[in-house]
Amino acid sequence: MAAPARRLCHIAFHVPAGLPLARDLQRLFGFQPLAVREADGWRQLALRSGDAVFLVNEGAGPAEPLYGLDPHHAVPSATNLCFDVADAGAAARALAALGCSVPVPPVSMRDEQGAATYAVISSPAGNLSLTLLDRTGFRGPFLPGFRPVPFAPGPGWVSHVDHLTLACTPSSSPKLMRWFHDCLGFHHLPLSPGEDPELGLEVAAESGPGGLRLTALRAPTGSAVPTLVLAESLLGVTRQQDQVEQFLARNGGPGLQHVGLYTPNIMKATEGVVGAGGQLLTPPEAYYQQPGKEKQILAAGLEPSLLARQGVLLDGDRGKFLLQVFTKSLFAEDTFFLELIQRQGATGFGQGNIRALWQSMQEQAARVQEA
């Protein structure tokens, strides 16, 4: 590995001026402003909930936004992952030696709170760039060049980023897996026993052709980096585009499809999001009527009718359960969305939940097309 990632520092978004993403993250999901920078045509606002940090780059300017890259992308999207590394300069040189493009060579930033060095590399995942950051010499709440904003604790719905899901073109997962392994030290994380890394986990649609292939990647041992999930459509003839194909079409190629945010109490978080006006995907009606589902929910110490009312999915057994709920897209282009996830001993993603998400997103897509 050329530049082992030690920690996810933040996830950056690029949106046009006036798009209410930063407001929605605060109002709907409990994120709080952390630091801000306004210069060169950009307004960059960092928001935080627990250890999860989002950087919203709003506008456009003649220069690149600090700690990132202007993707000149046609639609608003999540365009950058920032990772902490031991030495940003050495990491950039090592990756360049492997053939990686380094559009922003190492830059050192300093203010009264200390210094940090970063570089930006291109990734093979569409418009997604990666920032390599060394801020061991910085003592402020975010990064040099940003003005701290008085931080008020939020509702605590989100504690950290659980996983990141990239939507990929068909059959590209093996190549992406090797790139993240060679460049950042990620390695295959099986989602099912005996899983072939080249094939990942195949989840077929319950009816008709199509389905998903998921490949999970784990960061180097001892790091605080979320699991990376590669999602691609299974090859086959389908009558309707699935959600990965729709993302690729609307995003103009591969990219970050969703971020899984860990919550210590998914029922409380879901109630708060809906109460603030957030919109969640509705699971298929048959999900909660599956044989054994009510017993499974009761075994987790939860009330089936309450889960159904709030649209929370549950999977697992033997005392280990996974609870998930998914938002509708945060953008009018119907691309990027968020997931709230709570783990009660479970480490995977639940094939039953994956199928339910697949079907609910297909139904949502059909409703959008009919509207």
Buried (B, 14 or more C-beta within 10 A) or exposed (E): BBBBBBBBBBBBBBBEEEBEBBEBBBBBBBBBBBBBBEEBBBBBBBBBBBEBBBBBBBBBEEEBBBBBBBBEBEBBBBBBBBBBBEBBBBBBBBBBEEEBEBEBEBBEBEBEBBBBBBBBBBBBBBBBBBBBBBBEEBEBBBBBBBEBBEEEEBBBBBBBBBBBBBBBBBEBBBEBBEBBBBBBBBBBBBBEEEBEBEEBBBBBBEEEEBBBBBBBBBBBEEBEBBBBBBBBBBEEEBEEBBBBBBBBEBBBBBBBBBBBBBBBBBBEBBBBBBEBEBEBBBBBEEBBEEEEBBEBBEBBEBEBEEBBEBBBBBBBEEEBBBBBBBBBBBBEBBBBBBBBBBBBEBEBBBBBBBBBBBBBBBBBBEEEEEE
